[in-house]
Amino acid sequence: MNGAPKARWPRRELAAGFTLIEVLVALSITAVALVAGLRATAALTDNAARQSAVLLAQVCAENQLVDLRLSRRLPRLARAAATAFRLAARCGSRRP
């Protein structure tokens, strides 16, 4: 043998790569960013669906008003609220 005593724990050379903690931190940051992106996508989808429903209700209401104007049966002001609710019910809306 060489005569020099062997070290019990070999000296660690400079390691190339990431530690476990660094990988976990990077994964948690990525997960938070993905969750935020999913929430934003869900909000945009909900808004698009609501906008579609509102547009359809508006077109239906305009069609009913044109029908009333063409038939020259415009409601009096006192009956306007009842007419609005009746038109909303005919179009399938919950609110006028």
Contact map, one row per residue, 1 for C-alpha under 8 A:
111000000000000000000000000000000000000000000000000000000000000000000000000000000000000000000000
111100000000000000000000000000000000000000000000000000000000000000000000000000000000000000000000
111110000000000000000000000000000000000000000000000000000000000000000000000000000000000000000000
011111000000000000000000000000000000000000000000000000000000000000000000000000000000000000000000
001111100000000000000000000000000000000000000000000000000000000000000000000000000000000000000000
000111110000000000000000000000000000000000000000000000000000000000000000000000000000000000000000
000011111100000000000000000000000000000000000000000000000000000000000000000000000000000000000000
000001111100000000000000000000000000000000000000000000000000000000000000000000000000000000000000
000000111110000000000000000000000000000000000000000000000000000000000000000000000000000000000000
000000111111000000000000000000000000000000000000000000000000000000000000000000000000000000000000
000000001111100000000000000000000000000000000000000000000000000000000000000000000000000000000000
000000000111111000000000000000000000000000000000000000000000000000000000000000000000000000000000
000000000011111000000000000000000000000000000000000000000000000000000000000000000000000000000000
000000000001111100000000000000000000000000000000000000000000000000000000000000000000000000000000
000000000001111110000000000000000000000000000000000000000000000000000000000000000000000000000000
000000000000011111000000000000000000000000000000000000000000000000000000000000000000000000000000
000000000000001111100000000000000000000000000000000000000000000000000000000000000000000000000000
000000000000000111110110000000000000000000000000000000000000000000000000000000000000000000000000
000000000000000011111110000000000000000000000000000000000000000000000000000000000000000000000000
000000000000000001111111000000000000000000000000000000000000000000000000000000000000000000000000
000000000000000000111111100000000000000000000000000000000000000000000000000000000000000000000000
000000000000000001111111110000000000000000000000000000000000000000000000000000000000000000000000
000000000000000001111111111000000000000000000000000000000000000000000000000000000000000000000000
000000000000000000011111111100000000000000000000000000000000000000000000000000000000000000000000
000000000000000000001111111110000000000000000000000000000000000000000000000000000000000000000000
000000000000000000000111111111000000000000000000000000000000000000000000000000000000000000000000
000000000000000000000011111111100000000000000000000000000000000000000000000000000000000000000000
000000000000000000000001111111110000000000000000000000000000000000000000000000000000000000000000
000000000000000000000000111111111000000000000000000000000000000000000000000000000000000000000000
000000000000000000000000011111111100000000000000000000000000000000000000000000000000000000000000
000000000000000000000000001111111110000000000000000000000000000000000000000000000000000000000000
000000000000000000000000000111111111000000000000000000000000000000000000000000000000000000000000
000000000000000000000000000011111111100000000000000000000000000000000000000000000000000000000000
000000000000000000000000000001111111110000000000000000000000000000000000000000000000000000000000
000000000000000000000000000000111111111000000000000000000000000000000000000000000000000000000000
000000000000000000000000000000011111111100000000000000000000000000000000000000000000000000000000
000000000000000000000000000000001111111110000000000000000000000000000000000000000000000000000000
000000000000000000000000000000000111111111000000000000000000000000000000000000000000000000000000
000000000000000000000000000000000011111111100000000000000000000000000000000000000000000000000000
000000000000000000000000000000000001111111110000000000000000000000000000000000000000000000000000
000000000000000000000000000000000000111111111000000000000000000000000000000000000000000000000000
000000000000000000000000000000000000011111111100000000000000000000000000000000000000000000000000
000000000000000000000000000000000000001111111110000000000000000000000000000000000000000000000000
000000000000000000000000000000000000000111111111000000000000000000000000000000000000000000000000
000000000000000000000000000000000000000011111111100000000000000000000000000000000000000000000000
000000000000000000000000000000000000000001111111110000000000000000000000000000000000000000000000
000000000000000000000000000000000000000000111111111000000000000000000000000000000000000000000000
000000000000000000000000000000000000000000011111111100000000000000000000000000000000000000000000
000000000000000000000000000000000000000000001111111110000000000000000000000000000000000000000000
000000000000000000000000000000000000000000000111111111000000000000000000000000000000000000000000
000000000000000000000000000000000000000000000011111111100000000000000000000000000000000000000000
000000000000000000000000000000000000000000000001111111110000000000000000000000000000000000000000
000000000000000000000000000000000000000000000000111111111000000000000000000000000000000000000000
000000000000000000000000000000000000000000000000011111111100000000000000000000000000000000000000
000000000000000000000000000000000000000000000000001111111110000000000000000000000000000000000000
000000000000000000000000000000000000000000000000000111111111000000000000000000000000000000000000
000000000000000000000000000000000000000000000000000011111111100000000000000000000000000000101000
000000000000000000000000000000000000000000000000000001111111110000000000000000000000000000000000
000000000000000000000000000000000000000000000000000000111111111000000000000000000000000000000000
000000000000000000000000000000000000000000000000000000011111111100000000000000000000000000100000
000000000000000000000000000000000000000000000000000000001111111110000000000000000000001100100000
000000000000000000000000000000000000000000000000000000000111111111000000000000000000000000000000
000000000000000000000000000000000000000000000000000000000011111111100000000000000000000000000000
000000000000000000000000000000000000000000000000000000000001111111110000000000000000001000000000
000000000000000000000000000000000000000000000000000000000000111111111000000000000000000000000000
000000000000000000000000000000000000000000000000000000000000011111111100000000000000000000000000
000000000000000000000000000000000000000000000000000000000000001111111110000000000000000000000000
000000000000000000000000000000000000000000000000000000000000000111111111110000000000000000000000
000000000000000000000000000000000000000000000000000000000000000011111111110000000000000000000000
000000000000000000000000000000000000000000000000000000000000000001111111100000000000000000000000
000000000000000000000000000000000000000000000000000000000000000000111111100000000000000000000000
000000000000000000000000000000000000000000000000000000000000000000011111110000000000000000000000
000000000000000000000000000000000000000000000000000000000000000000011111111000000000000000000000
000000000000000000000000000000000000000000000000000000000000000000011001111100000000000000000000
000000000000000000000000000000000000000000000000000000000000000000000000111110110010000000000000
000000000000000000000000000000000000000000000000000000000000000000000000011111110000000000000000
000000000000000000000000000000000000000000000000000000000000000000000000001111110000000000000000
000000000000000000000000000000000000000000000000000000000000000000000000000111111000000000000000
000000000000000000000000000000000000000000000000000000000000000000000000001111111110000000000000
000000000000000000000000000000000000000000000000000000000000000000000000001111111111000000000000
000000000000000000000000000000000000000000000000000000000000000000000000000001111111100000000000
000000000000000000000000000000000000000000000000000000000000000000000000000000111111110000000000
000000000000000000000000000000000000000000000000000000000000000000000000001000111111111000000000
000000000000000000000000000000000000000000000000000000000000000000000000000000011111111100000001
000000000000000000000000000000000000000000000000000000000000000000000000000000001111111110000011
000000000000000000000000000000000000000000000000000000000000000000000000000000000111111111000000
000000000000000000000000000000000000000000000000000000000000100100000000000000000011111111100001
000000000000000000000000000000000000000000000000000000000000100000000000000000000001111111111111
000000000000000000000000000000000000000000000000000000000000000000000000000000000000111111111100
000000000000000000000000000000000000000000000000000000000000000000000000000000000000011111111000
000000000000000000000000000000000000000000000000000000001001100000000000000000000000001111111000
000000000000000000000000000000000000000000000000000000000000000000000000000000000000000111111100
000000000000000000000000000000000000000000000000000000001000000000000000000000000000000111111111
000000000000000000000000000000000000000000000000000000000000000000000000000000000000000110011111
000000000000000000000000000000000000000000000000000000000000000000000000000000000000100100001111
000000000000000000000000000000000000000000000000000000000000000000000000000000000001101100001111
